[in-house]
Amino acid sequence: GDERIHVYQSGSVDNLAEDEKDAFRQIRQFLSYLPQSVYEMPERAEPTDDPNRREERLRRLVPRDRRRAYDGHRAINWCVDEGSFFEIAPYYGRSRITGLARINGYPVGVMANNPMHEGGSTDVKGGSKVIRLIQLCDMFHLPMISFADEPGFMVGIESEKLGIERAGARLVMATCQSQMPWATVVMGRIFGVAGQCQHRPTGMFQRWAWPSGRWGSMHIEGGAMAAYRREIDTADDPEAKQAEIEQRLQDLASPFRTAEATGQDIIDPADTRPLLCEFVEDAQAILRTQLGPCPYPYMP
């Protein structure tokens, strides 16, 4: 098959080039983020972007109207070194964005949810991209940066036919097995098992949340039906009762209450890049202790 099958559908080929010259350009850029072997550290480029740059546009990235989508690429491009983001598999599993970039000159792995596609929900294709990026970064000693707005794994009969349950379990396993330093920036939603893949219980891990962040076991819409089903079902107008309950819970919702309960740091979105630069700098000492082969093999 041609690119219509293997770039857009099967995911067997990650990137598409316009011609041979463009293909070699992409290959050189991809390899520039990686060390010569697993026994070496990735090479730091000469920093060209201010590590203390505050990006005030980030404050307006996530819409106040939760029904509106936004492009997750912007979060990445506004935080990493200018022009350094190299996207991997941009036409496959488009609800997730994966790639390599530089932060203050240091190579990093970067991923994000993209609400422009499937609301940002992780499906089988998107999950497979994330697994490959996690293993690539772990193999070659790159810190992981995740910009998260995760409503959960994709649901529905079609998703189940594709094996979302097993694919989700593999993503959880890949996340928990990884050992490279990991930082998550909670931009919006963090719900369900997929949301747990934005958290790693061991190793160097840091998580910050923007004021637009919402996280928990289940979003309000699903939680209201689960917790108040009897009250909703016995109401004269079940839909109106459910809407009333959801609005009551929305009025009580606050990222600051959730942060107080979970120990989360709420940050000004404009401060995201300086914090990430500090994190990546601190991560170098940890990465030097991890030189050599990974304890588990890289899966194709």
C-alpha positions as a LaTeX table, in Angstrom:
\begin{tabular}{lrrr}
\hline
Residue & $x$ (\AA) & $y$ (\AA) & $z$ (\AA) \\
\hline
Gly1 & 0.00 & 0.00 & 0.00 \\
Asp2 & 0.97 & 3.65 & $-0.45$ \\
Glu3 & 0.91 & 6.55 & 2.00 \\
Arg4 & $-2.89$ & 6.58 & 2.01 \\
Ile5 & $-2.77$ & 3.26 & 3.85 \\
His6 & 0.45 & 3.28 & 5.86 \\
Val7 & 0.64 & 6.97 & 6.89 \\
Tyr8 & $-3.05$ & 7.70 & 7.43 \\
Gln9 & $-4.57$ & 4.33 & 8.38 \\
Ser10 & $-2.14$ & 1.63 & 9.54 \\
Gly11 & 0.43 & 3.92 & 11.16 \\
Ser12 & 3.27 & 1.71 & 9.88 \\
Val13 & 4.97 & 4.83 & 8.47 \\
Asp14 & 5.24 & 7.79 & 10.82 \\
Asn15 & 6.02 & 10.76 & 8.63 \\
Leu16 & 5.32 & 11.83 & 5.05 \\
Ala17 & 7.89 & 13.72 & 2.95 \\
Glu18 & 7.29 & 15.90 & $-0.08$ \\
Asp19 & 10.39 & 14.59 & $-1.87$ \\
Glu20 & 13.77 & 12.95 & $-1.24$ \\
Lys21 & 15.33 & 16.20 & $-0.02$ \\
Asp22 & 12.55 & 16.69 & 2.51 \\
Ala23 & 12.86 & 13.05 & 3.62 \\
Phe24 & 16.56 & 13.47 & 4.44 \\
Arg25 & 15.83 & 16.78 & 6.18 \\
Gln26 & 13.28 & 15.08 & 8.46 \\
Ile27 & 15.64 & 12.18 & 9.16 \\
Arg28 & 18.46 & 14.55 & 10.13 \\
Gln29 & 16.16 & 16.52 & 12.41 \\
Phe30 & 14.83 & 13.37 & 14.10 \\
Leu31 & 18.33 & 12.00 & 14.73 \\
Ser32 & 19.53 & 15.35 & 16.08 \\
Tyr33 & 17.53 & 14.78 & 19.28 \\
Leu34 & 19.04 & 11.36 & 19.99 \\
Pro35 & 22.45 & 10.26 & 21.34 \\
Gln36 & 24.85 & 8.06 & 19.37 \\
Ser37 & 23.97 & 5.09 & 21.59 \\
Val38 & 22.09 & 4.22 & 24.77 \\
Tyr39 & 25.37 & 4.61 & 26.67 \\
Glu40 & 25.53 & 8.35 & 25.94 \\
Met41 & 23.46 & 11.40 & 26.84 \\
Pro42 & 21.61 & 13.31 & 24.12 \\
Glu43 & 23.55 & 16.35 & 22.95 \\
Arg44 & 22.39 & 19.75 & 24.13 \\
Ala45 & 22.10 & 22.39 & 21.42 \\
Glu46 & 23.14 & 25.98 & 21.98 \\
Pro47 & 20.09 & 27.60 & 23.65 \\
Thr48 & 18.48 & 30.21 & 21.41 \\
Asp49 & 15.30 & 30.89 & 23.39 \\
Asp50 & 15.03 & 32.64 & 26.75 \\
Pro51 & 14.40 & 30.00 & 29.47 \\
Asn52 & 12.53 & 32.64 & 31.49 \\
Arg53 & 10.20 & 33.59 & 28.66 \\
Arg54 & 6.65 & 33.94 & 29.96 \\
Glu55 & 4.03 & 33.04 & 27.38 \\
Glu56 & 0.89 & 34.99 & 28.25 \\
Arg57 & $-1.01$ & 33.57 & 25.27 \\
Leu58 & $-1.28$ & 30.32 & 27.23 \\
Arg59 & $-3.75$ & 32.00 & 29.59 \\
Arg60 & $-6.23$ & 32.22 & 26.72 \\
Leu61 & $-5.56$ & 28.84 & 25.11 \\
Val62 & $-8.24$ & 26.75 & 26.86 \\
Pro63 & $-11.70$ & 28.22 & 26.10 \\
Arg64 & $-14.00$ & 29.07 & 28.99 \\
Asp65 & $-16.78$ & 27.39 & 27.02 \\
Arg66 & $-15.95$ & 23.71 & 27.48 \\
Arg67 & $-17.84$ & 22.82 & 24.33 \\
Arg68 & $-15.26$ & 24.65 & 22.22 \\
Ala69 & $-12.14$ & 22.86 & 20.99 \\
Tyr70 & $-8.61$ & 24.23 & 20.67 \\
Asp71 & $-5.41$ & 23.09 & 18.98 \\
Gly72 & $-3.08$ & 21.24 & 21.34 \\
His73 & $-0.11$ & 22.04 & 19.08 \\
Arg74 & $-0.18$ & 25.60 & 20.38 \\
Ala75 & 0.61 & 24.55 & 23.95 \\
Ile76 & 3.67 & 22.67 & 22.71 \\
Asn77 & 4.95 & 25.32 & 20.29 \\
Trp78 & 4.51 & 28.15 & 22.80 \\
Cys79 & 6.45 & 26.33 & 25.55 \\
Val80 & 9.35 & 24.55 & 23.81 \\
Asp81 & 12.30 & 26.33 & 22.19 \\
Glu82 & 11.04 & 28.26 & 19.20 \\
Gly83 & 10.90 & 26.15 & 16.02 \\
Ser84 & 12.23 & 23.00 & 17.72 \\
Phe85 & 9.13 & 20.78 & 17.72 \\
Phe86 & 9.35 & 17.75 & 15.40 \\
Glu87 & 6.02 & 15.94 & 15.24 \\
Ile88 & 5.96 & 12.16 & 14.85 \\
Ala89 & 3.01 & 10.54 & 13.04 \\
Pro90 & 0.98 & 13.76 & 12.60 \\
Tyr91 & $-1.64$ & 12.08 & 10.37 \\
Tyr92 & $-2.28$ & 9.00 & 12.52 \\
Gly93 & $-4.11$ & 8.83 & 15.85 \\
Arg94 & $-4.72$ & 12.56 & 15.65 \\
Ser95 & $-6.41$ & 12.87 & 19.05 \\
Arg96 & $-2.88$ & 12.60 & 20.47 \\
Ile97 & 0.15 & 14.67 & 19.46 \\
Thr98 & 3.60 & 13.12 & 19.86 \\
Gly99 & 7.07 & 14.33 & 18.95 \\
Leu100 & 10.50 & 15.56 & 19.99 \\
Ala101 & 11.58 & 19.09 & 20.84 \\
Arg102 & 14.12 & 21.10 & 22.80 \\
Ile103 & 13.68 & 22.98 & 26.06 \\
Asn104 & 16.55 & 25.34 & 26.85 \\
Gly105 & 18.58 & 23.38 & 24.32 \\
Tyr106 & 17.96 & 19.96 & 25.87 \\
Pro107 & 16.15 & 17.30 & 23.77 \\
Val108 & 12.83 & 16.15 & 25.24 \\
Gly109 & 9.90 & 13.99 & 24.28 \\
Val110 & 6.63 & 15.90 & 24.05 \\
Met111 & 3.03 & 14.76 & 23.86 \\
Ala112 & $-0.37$ & 16.39 & 24.17 \\
Asn113 & $-4.06$ & 15.68 & 23.82 \\
Asn114 & $-5.63$ & 17.43 & 20.85 \\
Pro115 & $-9.28$ & 18.39 & 21.44 \\
Met116 & $-9.59$ & 19.25 & 17.74 \\
His117 & $-9.88$ & 15.50 & 17.07 \\
Glu118 & $-12.23$ & 13.19 & 19.00 \\
Gly119 & $-12.31$ & 15.75 & 21.80 \\
Gly120 & $-8.77$ & 14.69 & 22.73 \\
Ser121 & $-9.87$ & 11.22 & 23.89 \\
Thr122 & $-7.18$ & 8.56 & 23.63 \\
Asp123 & $-8.16$ & 5.91 & 21.09 \\
Val124 & $-6.28$ & 2.79 & 19.98 \\
Lys125 & $-4.25$ & 4.65 & 17.36 \\
Gly126 & $-3.39$ & 7.58 & 19.61 \\
Gly127 & $-2.46$ & 5.26 & 22.45 \\
Ser128 & $-0.06$ & 3.32 & 20.24 \\
Lys129 & 1.71 & 6.57 & 19.31 \\
Val130 & 2.12 & 7.49 & 22.95 \\
Ile131 & 3.52 & 4.05 & 23.84 \\
Arg132 & 6.16 & 4.29 & 21.11 \\
Leu133 & 7.17 & 7.78 & 22.25 \\
Ile134 & 7.44 & 6.69 & 25.89 \\
Gln135 & 9.68 & 3.77 & 24.96 \\
Leu136 & 11.78 & 5.87 & 22.58 \\
Cys137 & 12.43 & 8.50 & 25.25 \\
Asp138 & 13.17 & 5.89 & 27.90 \\
Met139 & 15.59 & 4.09 & 25.58 \\
Phe140 & 17.55 & 7.23 & 24.68 \\
His141 & 17.33 & 9.17 & 27.97 \\
Leu142 & 15.02 & 12.04 & 27.06 \\
Pro143 & 12.72 & 13.60 & 29.69 \\
Met144 & 9.00 & 13.42 & 28.91 \\
Ile145 & 6.77 & 16.51 & 28.84 \\
Ser146 & 3.01 & 15.94 & 28.64 \\
Phe147 & 0.37 & 18.62 & 28.03 \\
Ala148 & $-2.79$ & 16.94 & 29.25 \\
Asp149 & $-6.46$ & 17.49 & 28.53 \\
Glu150 & $-7.62$ & 13.88 & 28.77 \\
Pro151 & $-11.37$ & 13.15 & 28.87 \\
Gly152 & $-10.65$ & 9.40 & 28.99 \\
Phe153 & $-10.26$ & 6.47 & 26.65 \\
Met154 & $-12.49$ & 6.55 & 23.60 \\
Val155 & $-15.78$ & 4.75 & 24.31 \\
Gly156 & $-18.37$ & 3.16 & 22.05 \\
Ile157 & $-18.91$ & $-0.09$ & 20.20 \\
Glu158 & $-16.48$ & 0.78 & 17.38 \\
Ser159 & $-13.73$ & 1.54 & 19.88 \\
Glu160 & $-14.40$ & $-1.75$ & 21.66 \\
Lys161 & $-14.19$ & $-3.63$ & 18.36 \\
Leu162 & $-10.72$ & $-2.18$ & 17.88 \\
Gly163 & $-9.64$ & $-3.43$ & 21.33 \\
Ile164 & $-9.52$ & $-0.24$ & 23.38 \\
Glu165 & $-9.46$ & $-2.20$ & 26.65 \\
Arg166 & $-6.24$ & $-4.04$ & 25.83 \\
Ala167 & $-4.71$ & $-0.99$ & 24.17 \\
Gly168 & $-5.45$ & 1.04 & 27.29 \\
Ala169 & $-3.86$ & $-1.58$ & 29.53 \\
Arg170 & $-0.72$ & $-1.48$ & 27.38 \\
Leu171 & $-0.53$ & 2.28 & 27.74 \\
Val172 & $-0.87$ & 2.04 & 31.52 \\
Met173 & 1.88 & $-0.60$ & 31.57 \\
Ala174 & 4.22 & 1.47 & 29.37 \\
Thr175 & 3.70 & 4.51 & 31.59 \\
Cys176 & 4.37 & 2.62 & 34.82 \\
Gln177 & 7.42 & 0.81 & 33.41 \\
Ser178 & 9.12 & 3.99 & 32.23 \\
Gln179 & 11.92 & 5.47 & 34.29 \\
Met180 & 12.89 & 8.75 & 32.57 \\
Pro181 & 11.94 & 12.02 & 34.33 \\
Trp182 & 8.37 & 12.99 & 33.49 \\
Ala183 & 6.43 & 16.25 & 33.85 \\
Thr184 & 2.72 & 16.71 & 33.17 \\
Val185 & 0.99 & 20.05 & 32.65 \\
Val186 & $-2.75$ & 19.68 & 33.31 \\
Met187 & $-4.41$ & 22.08 & 30.88 \\
Gly188 & $-7.96$ & 20.75 & 31.13 \\
Arg189 & $-9.57$ & 17.41 & 31.91 \\
Ile190 & $-7.91$ & 14.42 & 33.58 \\
Phe191 & $-10.47$ & 11.65 & 33.96 \\
Gly192 & $-10.66$ & 7.89 & 34.13 \\
Val193 & $-7.97$ & 5.29 & 33.56 \\
Ala194 & $-6.57$ & 7.28 & 30.64 \\
Gly195 & $-6.11$ & 10.18 & 33.03 \\
Gln196 & $-4.03$ & 7.93 & 35.26 \\
Cys197 & $-1.60$ & 7.57 & 32.36 \\
Gln198 & $-0.75$ & 11.23 & 32.95 \\
His199 & 0.61 & 10.29 & 36.37 \\
Arg200 & 3.50 & 8.03 & 37.26 \\
Pro201 & 3.83 & 6.80 & 40.84 \\
Thr202 & 7.60 & 6.20 & 40.78 \\
Gly203 & 10.76 & 7.99 & 39.69 \\
Met204 & 11.21 & 11.71 & 39.06 \\
Phe205 & 7.71 & 13.02 & 38.37 \\
Gln206 & 6.26 & 16.53 & 38.48 \\
Arg207 & 2.73 & 17.69 & 37.75 \\
Trp208 & 1.38 & 21.23 & 37.53 \\
Ala209 & $-2.19$ & 22.32 & 36.80 \\
Trp210 & $-3.55$ & 25.42 & 35.15 \\
Pro211 & $-6.67$ & 27.04 & 36.67 \\
Ser212 & $-8.60$ & 25.52 & 33.74 \\
Gly213 & $-7.71$ & 22.02 & 34.96 \\
Arg214 & $-10.39$ & 19.54 & 36.05 \\
Trp215 & $-9.48$ & 16.09 & 37.27 \\
Gly216 & $-10.93$ & 13.13 & 39.12 \\
Ser217 & $-12.23$ & 9.60 & 38.68 \\
Met218 & $-15.13$ & 10.71 & 36.48 \\
His219 & $-16.39$ & 13.93 & 34.93 \\
Ile220 & $-19.46$ & 15.61 & 36.42 \\
Glu221 & $-21.82$ & 14.57 & 33.61 \\
Gly222 & $-21.11$ & 10.87 & 34.05 \\
Gly223 & $-20.73$ & 11.09 & 37.81 \\
Ala224 & $-24.11$ & 12.79 & 38.28 \\
Met225 & $-25.90$ & 9.97 & 36.50 \\
Ala226 & $-24.02$ & 7.32 & 38.48 \\
Ala227 & $-24.54$ & 8.94 & 41.89 \\
Tyr228 & $-28.07$ & 10.33 & 41.43 \\
Arg229 & $-29.63$ & 7.78 & 39.09 \\
Arg230 & $-32.63$ & 7.03 & 41.34 \\
Glu231 & $-33.40$ & 10.72 & 41.87 \\
Ile232 & $-33.10$ & 11.38 & 38.13 \\
Asp233 & $-35.14$ & 8.36 & 37.03 \\
Thr234 & $-38.04$ & 9.13 & 39.40 \\
Ala235 & $-38.26$ & 12.82 & 38.51 \\
Asp236 & $-41.17$ & 14.13 & 36.44 \\
Asp237 & $-38.63$ & 15.43 & 33.93 \\
Pro238 & $-35.46$ & 13.28 & 34.17 \\
Glu239 & $-33.48$ & 15.40 & 31.72 \\
Ala240 & $-34.25$ & 18.61 & 33.59 \\
Lys241 & $-33.41$ & 16.98 & 36.93 \\
Gln242 & $-30.08$ & 15.73 & 35.60 \\
Ala243 & $-29.26$ & 19.18 & 34.22 \\
Glu244 & $-30.17$ & 20.72 & 37.59 \\
Ile245 & $-27.90$ & 18.33 & 39.49 \\
Glu246 & $-25.04$ & 18.84 & 37.06 \\
Gln247 & $-25.33$ & 22.61 & 37.35 \\
Arg248 & $-25.34$ & 22.38 & 41.15 \\
Leu249 & $-22.15$ & 20.33 & 41.06 \\
Gln250 & $-20.57$ & 22.65 & 38.48 \\
Asp251 & $-21.20$ & 25.60 & 40.79 \\
Leu252 & $-19.26$ & 23.81 & 43.54 \\
Ala253 & $-16.43$ & 22.68 & 41.28 \\
Ser254 & $-13.07$ & 24.41 & 41.69 \\
Pro255 & $-9.55$ & 23.37 & 40.68 \\
Phe256 & $-8.32$ & 24.89 & 43.94 \\
Arg257 & $-10.52$ & 22.55 & 46.02 \\
Thr258 & $-9.30$ & 19.56 & 44.02 \\
Ala259 & $-5.70$ & 20.71 & 44.25 \\
Glu260 & $-5.98$ & 21.05 & 48.03 \\
Ala261 & $-7.26$ & 17.48 & 48.25 \\
Thr262 & $-4.64$ & 16.00 & 45.90 \\
Gly263 & $-1.55$ & 18.08 & 46.60 \\
Gln264 & $-1.48$ & 19.59 & 43.11 \\
Asp265 & 0.38 & 22.81 & 42.29 \\
Ile266 & $-1.81$ & 25.38 & 40.49 \\
Ile267 & 0.32 & 27.65 & 38.30 \\
Asp268 & $-0.13$ & 30.68 & 36.07 \\
Pro269 & $-0.09$ & 29.22 & 32.53 \\
Ala270 & 2.33 & 31.98 & 31.51 \\
Asp271 & 4.93 & 30.45 & 33.88 \\
Thr272 & 4.83 & 27.03 & 32.20 \\
Arg273 & 7.99 & 27.39 & 30.11 \\
Pro274 & 10.25 & 28.66 & 32.94 \\
Leu275 & 9.08 & 25.79 & 35.15 \\
Leu276 & 9.68 & 23.24 & 32.39 \\
Cys277 & 13.17 & 24.64 & 31.81 \\
Glu278 & 13.97 & 24.16 & 35.50 \\
Phe279 & 12.55 & 20.64 & 35.42 \\
Val280 & 14.56 & 19.59 & 32.36 \\
Glu281 & 17.75 & 21.04 & 33.86 \\
Asp282 & 17.20 & 19.08 & 37.09 \\
Ala283 & 16.39 & 15.93 & 35.09 \\
Gln284 & 19.87 & 15.72 & 33.59 \\
Ala285 & 21.43 & 14.35 & 36.79 \\
Ile286 & 18.80 & 11.59 & 36.95 \\
Leu287 & 19.23 & 10.71 & 33.27 \\
Arg288 & 22.99 & 10.27 & 33.71 \\
Thr289 & 22.31 & 7.49 & 36.22 \\
Gln290 & 20.17 & 5.65 & 33.64 \\
Leu291 & 22.74 & 5.27 & 30.85 \\
Gly292 & 22.76 & 1.85 & 29.21 \\
Pro293 & 19.99 & $-0.39$ & 27.89 \\
Cys294 & 16.47 & $-0.12$ & 29.25 \\
Pro295 & 15.30 & $-2.91$ & 31.58 \\
Tyr296 & 12.64 & $-3.77$ & 28.98 \\
Pro297 & 12.93 & $-3.98$ & 25.16 \\
Tyr298 & 11.73 & $-1.33$ & 22.73 \\
Met299 & 8.59 & $-2.61$ & 21.01 \\
Pro300 & 8.10 & $-1.77$ & 17.31 \\
\hline
\end{tabular}
